[in-house]
Amino acid sequence: MKTTLTISVLIITAAAAGLFLRLPLLHHRPMHTDEAVHAIKFEKLLEDNSYVYDKFEYHGPTLNYFTLIPACLLSQETIKQVDEFTLRVVPVFFGFCVIVLPLMMIKGLDRFTGIVAVFLAAVSPAMVFYSRYYIQEMLLVCFTLCLIVCGYRFTQSRKKVWIAMAGISAGLMGATKETFIIAIAAIMLSATVTFFSVNKKGFRFKELCSYFRVVDILLFLFSAAVVWVVFFSSFFTNAQGIIDSFATFATYFNRAHANTDHLHPWYYYLKLLLYSKLSTGPLWTEMFVVLMGLAGFIFAFRKRQFVNESKSLLRFIALYTLIMTVAYSIIPYKTPWCLLGFFSGMIILAGYGISSILSVNSSVPLKTILILVFIAAGVHLGFMSYLGNTKYASSPANPYVYAHTTSDIYAVSEKIKQACKASQAGEDTVIQVICPGNDYWPLPWYLRSLNNVGYWNFVDEKMPASPIIVTAAGVYDGQNDAIEKELINHLFAVQPRGQIDLYVPLFDDYMEIRPLVEMRGYVTKELSDEVRGQLDAIKSD
């Protein structure tokens, strides 16, 4: 009875720590470009009840559809009413699920292993940071872990409900992100190798085939197919989406090599996890998890059983983690959040590694020292997670911050809104945003309350100059200089005589939308005087 109570308290404490690190201040970090893109994509579904899968961009539809739930609960019917909490609470929920899902395999992992894995997942800086990121990655990790859990529970009970749930999980994986095929391949290969490694009768292909009955396989495929069709057809309103869901793989196979902006060396993910330190920031490392995960991997293939665990389950997780790590390291296209796929496996292995190390050592003083080291490492991970949500939420000193929007975006959007407020047209004031390479994100999110904002990657000479013009000046192979020259020519040389307005800078200080990408704003002198007059009136009051 005391043991059960202790375990319950530990699990509740870990879950509470996970929520404490994930849920508060969801509005604190500026919206990343990818978050803003998905948010604006959600607008059409929210306001027009319409979603069309795009085989070239944006990934799968699950993120959009699941966002309808908090929007509905908060009675938000337009994108202007939606805020960062509504969006980011979705990955928070699935990130929390990733924390507690290993508990459904606790008989195979051993209680201590499961509890430690829950704690590590709760405080891991990578897991916490991307649980607050409005992108698909945490959903994919959650559904993948669901597939593993349901598959394991099916092998233990042979109940059809688990194989059906496994199929639903696989369908949700496919409807979330195209890279799900890497995880599916890793699961299939790991399960096959594990089966033969623990099979005392040796290599028997027929025995492997007979393990899963035809009816079970068909139930799995049917469940997955139903989910796939429902989501990609936009709930049976867009049959083309089903076809596009297969055609998209050609796009992503090409992108894995062609997009030079995200090409990184094979050790990129490991470096992020092991060591990161800028002169202006603290030491970031999850080396403890990686090292304990390596220990867990070694113990999983030892013949001696140190704790009361299932060797087949742990060997499967070890092989799955290894295959995923190698696969993502080989693929040249890398973004930091993709490491979550294999890091979730490392966390479970780390729990087993810690449990096995403590089991090996019988000395009480040594065990005490080891436990204190583990606690100190956990406190450090939790503190880094806290800093990642607060002081370093968008700082380059945080290794998980990637081409992130700077906090200047708040001043940029506020200046634009002040100018609109001073204008007679108000929220209907025409605004031109001209950025090379369509590099104006996440401005569409921050300017969503304004009604007449247009976005271009060139100066349209047919378009009359608007009272507010915003441009980007960054590293674009000289494109920014060309845009500046074209804009000056458009404002002062092309406009008809008598219709030329004098433009002045909108921003008083240097503003960046992202590191090395400067935002420049221009406003007519007349409107600038109106803005200044309103601000002076406010100060005098």
C-alpha positions as CSV (number, residue, x, y, z in Angstrom):
1,M,0.0,0.0,0.0
2,K,2.8,2.4,0.9
3,T,4.7,1.5,-2.3
4,T,1.6,2.3,-4.4
5,L,1.1,5.6,-2.6
6,T,4.7,6.6,-3.1
7,I,4.6,5.7,-6.8
8,S,1.4,7.7,-7.2
9,V,2.9,10.7,-5.5
10,L,6.0,10.6,-7.7
11,I,4.0,10.3,-10.9
12,I,1.7,13.2,-9.9
13,T,4.7,15.3,-9.0
14,A,6.4,14.6,-12.3
15,A,3.2,15.4,-14.2
16,A,2.7,18.6,-12.2
17,A,6.3,19.6,-13.0
18,G,5.7,19.0,-16.7
19,L,2.6,21.2,-16.7
20,F,4.3,23.9,-14.6
21,L,7.1,24.2,-17.2
22,R,4.8,24.0,-20.3
23,L,1.6,25.8,-19.6
24,P,2.4,29.3,-18.2
25,L,3.4,32.3,-20.3
26,L,2.5,30.8,-23.6
27,H,2.3,34.3,-25.1
28,H,5.8,35.2,-23.8
29,R,7.8,34.1,-26.8
30,P,7.4,35.8,-30.2
31,M,5.7,33.7,-32.8
32,H,8.2,31.8,-35.0
33,T,7.8,32.0,-38.8
34,D,6.5,28.4,-38.9
35,E,4.1,29.0,-36.1
36,A,2.7,32.1,-37.8
37,V,2.3,30.3,-41.1
38,H,0.3,27.5,-39.4
39,A,-1.8,30.1,-37.5
40,I,-2.8,31.9,-40.7
41,K,-3.5,28.5,-42.4
42,F,-5.8,27.8,-39.5
43,E,-7.8,31.0,-40.3
44,K,-9.6,29.5,-43.2
45,L,-10.6,26.4,-41.3
46,L,-11.8,28.5,-38.4
47,E,-13.7,31.1,-40.3
48,D,-14.8,29.3,-43.4
49,N,-14.9,25.7,-42.2
50,S,-12.6,24.9,-45.1
51,Y,-9.3,23.1,-45.2
52,V,-7.4,21.9,-48.3
53,Y,-4.3,19.8,-47.9
54,D,-1.3,21.3,-49.7
55,K,1.2,18.6,-51.0
56,F,4.0,21.2,-51.2
57,E,3.8,23.0,-47.8
58,Y,2.4,23.1,-44.3
59,H,2.5,19.3,-43.5
60,G,-0.6,17.4,-42.5
61,P,-4.1,18.6,-41.2
62,T,-4.1,17.2,-37.7
63,L,-2.6,20.4,-36.1
64,N,-5.3,22.6,-37.7
65,Y,-8.2,20.3,-36.8
66,F,-7.1,19.8,-33.2
67,T,-6.8,23.6,-32.8
68,L,-10.5,23.9,-33.4
69,I,-11.0,22.3,-29.9
70,P,-9.5,25.1,-27.8
71,A,-10.9,27.7,-30.2
72,C,-14.4,26.3,-29.7
73,L,-14.0,26.0,-25.9
74,L,-12.9,29.7,-25.8
75,S,-15.7,30.8,-28.1
76,Q,-13.2,32.2,-30.7
77,E,-14.8,32.4,-34.1
78,T,-12.3,34.6,-36.0
79,I,-8.5,34.7,-36.3
80,K,-8.6,38.1,-34.7
81,Q,-10.0,36.5,-31.5
82,V,-7.4,33.7,-31.5
83,D,-4.3,34.3,-29.4
84,E,-1.0,32.4,-28.7
85,F,-2.5,30.4,-25.9
86,T,-5.2,29.0,-28.1
87,L,-2.6,27.8,-30.6
88,R,0.2,26.7,-28.3
89,V,-2.0,24.8,-25.8
90,V,-2.4,22.2,-28.5
91,P,1.2,21.0,-28.5
92,V,1.2,21.5,-24.7
93,F,-1.5,18.9,-24.5
94,F,0.3,16.4,-26.7
95,G,3.6,17.2,-25.0
96,F,2.0,16.3,-21.7
97,C,0.7,13.0,-23.2
98,V,4.3,12.2,-24.2
99,I,5.3,12.6,-20.5
100,V,2.7,10.1,-19.2
101,L,2.4,7.6,-22.1
102,P,5.4,5.4,-20.9
103,L,3.3,4.6,-17.8
104,M,1.2,2.4,-20.0
105,M,4.2,0.2,-20.5
106,I,5.3,0.3,-16.9
107,K,5.1,-3.5,-16.5
108,G,7.6,-4.0,-19.3
109,L,9.8,-1.1,-18.3
110,D,9.8,-1.7,-14.5
111,R,8.2,0.8,-12.2
112,F,11.4,2.7,-11.4
113,T,12.4,3.0,-15.0
114,G,8.9,4.3,-15.9
115,I,8.9,6.9,-13.2
116,V,12.4,8.2,-14.0
117,A,11.5,8.4,-17.7
118,V,8.4,10.4,-16.8
119,F,10.5,12.8,-14.8
120,L,13.1,13.3,-17.5
121,A,10.5,13.9,-20.1
122,A,8.8,16.4,-17.8
123,V,11.9,18.5,-17.3
124,S,13.9,18.0,-20.6
125,P,14.6,21.5,-22.1
126,A,14.0,20.1,-25.7
127,M,10.7,18.4,-24.7
128,V,9.5,21.5,-22.8
129,F,10.6,24.1,-25.4
130,Y,8.9,22.3,-28.4
131,S,5.8,21.4,-26.4
132,R,5.1,25.1,-26.5
133,Y,5.7,25.4,-30.3
134,Y,2.8,25.6,-32.6
135,I,4.1,23.1,-35.1
136,Q,3.4,19.4,-35.9
137,E,6.5,17.8,-34.3
138,M,5.1,17.2,-30.8
139,L,1.9,15.7,-32.2
140,L,4.0,13.3,-34.3
141,V,6.1,12.2,-31.3
142,C,2.9,11.7,-29.3
143,F,1.2,9.6,-32.0
144,T,4.4,7.6,-32.6
145,L,4.7,6.8,-28.9
146,C,1.0,5.9,-28.9
147,L,1.6,3.4,-31.7
148,I,4.5,1.8,-29.7
149,V,2.4,1.7,-26.5
150,C,-0.6,0.1,-28.3
151,G,1.5,-2.3,-30.1
152,Y,3.1,-3.4,-26.9
153,R,-0.2,-3.8,-25.1
154,F,-1.5,-5.9,-28.0
155,T,1.4,-8.3,-27.7
156,Q,0.7,-8.7,-24.0
157,S,-3.1,-9.1,-24.2
158,R,-3.9,-10.0,-27.8
159,K,-7.0,-7.8,-27.5
160,K,-8.2,-6.3,-30.8
161,V,-8.9,-2.9,-29.2
162,W,-5.1,-2.4,-28.9
163,I,-4.4,-3.3,-32.6
164,A,-7.2,-1.0,-33.6
165,M,-5.8,1.8,-31.5
166,A,-2.4,1.2,-33.0
167,G,-3.9,1.6,-36.4
168,I,-5.5,4.9,-35.4
169,S,-2.2,6.1,-34.0
170,A,-0.4,5.2,-37.3
171,G,-3.1,7.0,-39.3
172,L,-2.7,10.1,-37.1
173,M,1.0,9.9,-37.6
174,G,0.5,10.0,-41.4
175,A,-2.0,12.8,-41.1
176,T,0.4,14.9,-39.1
177,K,3.7,15.0,-40.9
178,E,5.3,13.3,-43.9
179,T,8.4,12.2,-42.0
180,F,6.2,9.7,-40.2
181,I,7.5,7.1,-42.7
182,I,10.9,7.2,-41.0
183,A,9.4,6.3,-37.6
184,I,7.2,3.6,-39.2
185,A,10.2,2.0,-40.9
186,A,12.2,2.2,-37.7
187,I,9.4,0.5,-35.8
188,M,9.0,-2.3,-38.3
189,L,12.8,-3.0,-38.5
190,S,13.2,-2.8,-34.7
191,A,10.3,-5.1,-34.0
192,T,11.6,-7.7,-36.5
193,V,15.1,-7.7,-35.2
194,T,13.8,-7.8,-31.6
195,F,11.6,-10.8,-32.3
196,F,14.5,-12.9,-33.6
197,S,16.9,-11.7,-30.9
198,V,14.6,-12.9,-28.1
199,N,13.3,-16.0,-29.9
200,K,14.9,-19.0,-28.3
201,K,13.9,-21.2,-31.2
202,G,16.1,-19.3,-33.6
203,F,15.4,-17.8,-37.0
204,R,11.9,-18.9,-38.1
205,F,10.2,-16.6,-40.5
206,K,7.0,-18.6,-40.4
207,E,6.7,-18.1,-36.6
208,L,7.0,-14.3,-37.2
209,C,4.3,-14.3,-39.8
210,S,2.0,-16.4,-37.6
211,Y,2.4,-14.1,-34.6
212,F,0.1,-11.6,-36.2
213,R,-3.0,-13.1,-37.7
214,V,-4.4,-11.8,-40.9
215,V,-7.5,-10.4,-39.2
216,D,-5.3,-8.4,-36.9
217,I,-3.2,-6.9,-39.8
218,L,-6.4,-6.0,-41.7
219,L,-7.9,-4.4,-38.6
220,F,-4.7,-2.3,-38.1
221,L,-4.7,-1.2,-41.8
222,F,-8.4,-0.5,-41.8
223,S,-8.1,1.7,-38.7
224,A,-5.2,3.6,-40.1
225,A,-6.8,4.0,-43.5
226,V,-10.0,5.4,-42.0
227,V,-8.1,8.1,-40.1
228,W,-6.0,8.9,-43.1
229,V,-9.0,9.3,-45.5
230,V,-11.0,11.3,-43.0
231,F,-8.3,13.9,-42.4
232,F,-6.8,14.2,-45.8
233,S,-10.2,14.4,-47.5
234,S,-11.0,17.2,-45.0
235,F,-13.8,15.1,-43.6
236,F,-15.0,13.9,-47.0
237,T,-15.1,17.3,-48.6
238,N,-11.9,17.1,-50.7
239,A,-11.1,13.8,-52.4
240,Q,-8.1,15.3,-54.1
241,G,-6.4,15.6,-50.7
242,I,-6.2,11.8,-50.5
243,I,-4.3,11.7,-53.8
244,D,-2.1,14.6,-52.8
245,S,-1.2,12.9,-49.5
246,F,0.7,10.3,-51.5
247,A,2.0,12.7,-54.2
248,T,3.6,14.8,-51.5
249,F,6.4,12.4,-50.8
250,A,8.1,13.3,-54.1
251,T,8.3,16.9,-52.8
252,Y,9.8,16.0,-49.5
253,F,12.3,13.6,-50.9
254,N,13.7,16.3,-53.1
255,R,13.6,18.9,-50.3
256,A,15.8,16.6,-48.1
257,H,18.7,17.5,-50.4
258,A,17.8,20.6,-52.3
259,N,17.0,23.2,-49.5
260,T,20.5,24.5,-48.6
261,D,19.1,26.7,-45.8
262,H,18.6,23.7,-43.5
263,L,21.5,21.5,-44.5
264,H,23.6,20.6,-41.4
265,P,26.4,18.0,-40.7
266,W,25.5,14.5,-39.3
267,Y,26.4,15.5,-35.7
268,Y,24.1,18.5,-35.6
269,Y,21.5,17.0,-33.3
270,L,24.0,15.3,-31.0
271,K,25.8,18.6,-30.6
272,L,22.6,20.4,-29.7
273,L,22.0,17.8,-27.0
274,L,25.5,17.5,-25.6
275,Y,26.9,21.0,-25.4
276,S,25.9,24.5,-26.3
277,K,27.4,27.7,-24.8
278,L,27.5,31.2,-26.0
279,S,29.5,33.9,-24.2
280,T,26.2,35.7,-23.4
281,G,24.3,32.7,-22.1
282,P,24.5,29.7,-19.7
283,L,25.6,26.2,-20.5
284,W,22.9,24.2,-22.2
285,T,23.3,20.4,-22.1
286,E,21.2,17.3,-21.9
287,M,24.4,15.1,-21.8
288,F,23.1,13.4,-18.7
289,V,20.1,12.0,-20.7
290,V,22.2,11.0,-23.6
291,L,24.8,9.2,-21.4
292,M,22.2,7.4,-19.3
293,G,20.4,6.5,-22.6
294,L,23.6,5.0,-23.8
295,A,23.9,3.0,-20.6
296,G,20.3,1.9,-21.0
297,F,21.1,0.7,-24.5
298,I,24.0,-1.4,-23.3
299,F,22.1,-2.9,-20.4
300,A,19.2,-3.8,-22.8
301,F,21.5,-6.2,-24.6
302,R,23.1,-7.7,-21.5
303,K,22.1,-11.2,-20.7
304,R,21.9,-10.5,-17.0
305,Q,18.6,-9.0,-15.9
306,F,19.2,-6.2,-13.3
307,V,15.7,-5.1,-12.8
308,N,12.2,-6.6,-13.3
309,E,11.8,-5.6,-16.9
310,S,10.8,-7.0,-20.3
311,K,14.0,-7.5,-22.4
312,S,12.0,-7.6,-25.6
313,L,10.4,-4.2,-25.0
314,L,13.6,-2.5,-23.9
315,R,15.6,-4.0,-26.9
316,F,12.9,-2.8,-29.2
317,I,13.1,0.7,-27.8
318,A,16.9,0.6,-27.9
319,L,16.9,-0.5,-31.6
320,Y,14.2,2.0,-32.5
321,T,16.1,4.8,-30.9
322,L,19.4,3.8,-32.6
323,I,17.7,3.5,-36.0
324,M,15.9,6.9,-35.6
325,T,19.1,8.6,-34.5
326,V,21.1,7.3,-37.4
327,A,18.4,8.0,-39.9
328,Y,17.9,11.6,-38.8
329,S,21.7,12.1,-38.6
330,I,22.2,10.9,-42.2
331,I,19.5,13.1,-43.7
332,P,21.2,16.4,-44.6
333,Y,18.0,18.5,-44.1
334,K,17.8,19.2,-40.4
335,T,15.7,21.4,-38.1
336,P,16.3,21.1,-34.3
337,W,12.8,20.0,-33.4
338,C,13.2,16.8,-35.5
339,L,15.5,15.4,-32.8
340,L,12.4,14.8,-30.6
341,G,11.6,11.7,-32.6
342,F,14.7,9.8,-31.3
343,F,15.2,11.8,-28.1
344,S,11.9,10.5,-26.7
345,G,13.4,7.0,-27.0
346,M,16.6,8.1,-25.4
347,I,14.6,9.4,-22.4
348,I,13.0,6.0,-21.8
349,L,16.4,4.3,-22.2
350,A,17.9,6.8,-19.8
351,G,15.3,5.8,-17.2
352,Y,16.4,2.2,-17.7
353,G,20.0,3.1,-17.5
354,I,19.6,4.8,-14.2
355,S,17.6,1.9,-12.8
356,S,20.2,-0.6,-13.9
357,I,23.1,1.3,-12.5
358,L,21.4,1.5,-9.1
359,S,20.7,-2.2,-9.3
360,V,24.3,-3.1,-10.0
361,N,25.6,-1.2,-7.0
362,S,24.8,-2.7,-3.7
363,S,26.7,-0.2,-1.6
364,V,24.3,2.2,0.2
365,P,26.7,5.2,0.3
366,L,27.5,4.7,-3.4
367,K,23.8,4.5,-4.2
368,T,23.1,7.7,-2.2
369,I,25.8,9.5,-4.2
370,L,24.4,8.3,-7.5
371,I,20.9,9.4,-6.5
372,L,22.2,12.8,-5.5
373,V,23.9,13.1,-8.9
374,F,20.7,12.1,-10.7
375,I,18.7,14.7,-8.7
376,A,21.2,17.4,-9.4
377,A,21.1,16.6,-13.1
378,G,17.3,16.7,-13.0
379,V,17.3,20.1,-11.3
380,H,19.7,21.4,-13.9
381,L,17.4,20.2,-16.7
382,G,14.4,21.8,-15.1
383,F,16.2,25.1,-14.6
384,M,17.3,25.2,-18.2
385,S,13.7,24.5,-19.2
386,Y,12.6,27.4,-17.1
387,L,15.2,29.7,-18.7
388,G,14.2,28.5,-22.1
389,N,10.6,29.6,-21.5
390,T,11.5,33.0,-20.0
391,K,14.8,34.9,-20.3
392,Y,16.1,32.9,-23.3
393,A,12.8,32.2,-25.0
394,S,13.9,33.7,-28.3
395,S,17.6,34.2,-27.7
396,P,20.3,32.6,-29.9
397,A,21.9,31.6,-26.6
398,N,19.2,28.9,-26.4
399,P,20.2,26.0,-28.7
400,Y,16.6,25.2,-29.5
401,V,15.9,28.7,-30.8
402,Y,16.2,28.4,-34.6
403,A,16.0,31.4,-37.0
404,H,13.6,32.8,-34.5
405,T,11.6,36.0,-34.5
406,T,13.1,38.7,-32.3
407,S,11.2,40.6,-29.7
408,D,11.4,43.7,-32.0
409,I,8.3,42.3,-33.7
410,Y,6.2,43.7,-30.9
411,A,7.5,47.2,-31.5
412,V,7.3,46.8,-35.3
413,S,3.6,45.7,-35.2
414,E,2.7,48.3,-32.5
415,K,4.2,51.2,-34.6
416,I,2.2,50.1,-37.6
417,K,-1.0,49.9,-35.6
418,Q,-0.3,53.3,-34.1
419,A,0.0,54.7,-37.6
420,C,-3.3,53.1,-38.6
421,K,-5.0,54.4,-35.5
422,A,-3.9,58.0,-36.4
423,S,-5.1,57.5,-40.0
424,Q,-8.7,58.4,-40.9
425,A,-9.1,55.0,-42.4
426,G,-8.2,53.3,-39.1
427,E,-8.0,49.5,-39.4
428,D,-8.8,49.9,-43.1
429,T,-5.6,51.8,-43.8
430,V,-3.8,50.3,-46.8
431,I,-0.4,48.9,-45.9
432,Q,2.2,47.5,-48.3
433,V,4.7,44.9,-47.0
434,I,7.5,44.3,-49.5
435,C,10.1,41.7,-48.7
436,P,12.5,39.7,-50.9
437,G,11.8,36.0,-50.9
438,N,8.4,36.5,-49.2
439,D,10.4,36.9,-46.0
440,Y,7.7,38.9,-44.2
441,W,6.6,36.3,-41.7
442,P,5.4,36.4,-39.0
443,L,4.0,39.9,-39.7
444,P,0.7,38.4,-41.1
445,W,0.0,37.1,-37.6
446,Y,0.8,40.2,-35.8
447,L,-1.1,42.4,-38.3
448,R,-4.2,40.1,-38.4
449,S,-6.4,42.8,-36.8
450,L,-5.8,45.2,-39.8
451,N,-8.0,44.8,-42.9
452,N,-5.9,46.1,-45.8
453,V,-2.4,44.6,-45.5
454,G,-0.9,43.4,-48.8
455,Y,2.3,41.3,-49.1
456,W,4.7,41.4,-52.1
457,N,8.2,40.2,-52.8
458,F,8.7,43.0,-55.4
459,V,7.7,46.6,-56.0
460,D,4.5,46.6,-58.0
461,E,4.6,49.8,-60.1
462,K,0.9,49.4,-60.9
463,M,0.0,49.6,-57.2
464,P,-0.4,53.2,-55.9
465,A,1.9,53.9,-53.0
466,S,0.2,53.3,-49.7
467,P,0.6,55.6,-46.6
468,I,2.5,52.9,-44.8
469,I,5.2,50.8,-46.4
470,V,7.3,48.1,-44.7
471,T,10.3,46.4,-46.2
472,A,12.9,43.9,-45.1
473,A,16.7,44.4,-45.5
474,G,18.7,41.3,-44.9
475,V,21.1,38.9,-46.5
476,Y,19.4,38.3,-49.8
477,D,22.3,38.3,-52.3
478,G,21.7,42.0,-53.0
479,Q,18.0,41.7,-53.5
480,N,17.3,44.1,-50.6
481,D,19.3,46.8,-52.3
482,A,17.3,46.3,-55.5
483,I,14.1,46.5,-53.6
484,E,15.2,49.8,-51.9
485,K,16.1,51.3,-55.3
486,E,12.9,50.2,-56.9
487,L,10.8,51.6,-54.0
488,I,12.5,55.0,-54.1
489,N,12.0,55.1,-57.9
490,H,8.3,54.1,-57.4
491,L,7.7,56.7,-54.7
492,F,9.5,59.7,-56.3
493,A,10.0,59.1,-60.0
494,V,7.0,57.1,-61.2
495,Q,4.2,58.8,-59.2
496,P,2.3,61.6,-61.2
497,R,3.3,65.2,-60.5
498,G,1.4,66.7,-57.7
499,Q,0.7,63.3,-56.1
500,I,4.1,62.7,-54.6
501,D,4.1,62.3,-50.9
502,L,7.1,62.8,-48.6
503,Y,7.9,59.6,-46.7
504,V,9.8,59.5,-43.4
505,P,11.0,56.5,-41.3
506,L,8.3,54.8,-39.3
507,F,10.7,53.2,-36.8
508,D,12.9,55.4,-34.6
509,D,15.4,52.6,-33.8
510,Y,17.0,49.7,-35.7
511,M,14.5,46.8,-35.9
512,E,15.0,43.2,-36.7
513,I,12.4,40.7,-37.6
514,R,15.0,37.9,-37.2
515,P,18.8,38.1,-36.6
516,L,20.4,40.0,-39.6
517,V,17.0,40.7,-41.2
518,E,16.2,44.4,-40.6
519,M,12.7,45.8,-40.9
520,R,12.4,49.3,-42.3
521,G,9.1,51.2,-42.2
522,Y,8.1,54.3,-44.1
523,V,5.1,56.5,-43.5
524,T,3.9,59.7,-45.2
525,K,5.0,62.9,-43.5
526,E,1.3,63.9,-43.0
527,L,0.5,60.6,-41.3
528,S,3.7,60.7,-39.2
529,D,2.7,64.2,-37.9
530,E,-0.7,62.8,-37.0
531,V,0.9,59.9,-35.0
532,R,3.3,62.3,-33.2
533,G,0.4,64.6,-32.4
534,Q,-1.6,61.7,-30.8
535,L,1.3,60.5,-28.8
536,D,2.0,64.0,-27.5
537,A,-1.6,64.3,-26.5
538,I,-1.5,61.1,-24.6
539,K,1.7,62.2,-22.8
540,S,0.2,65.6,-21.9
541,D,-2.8,63.8,-20.3
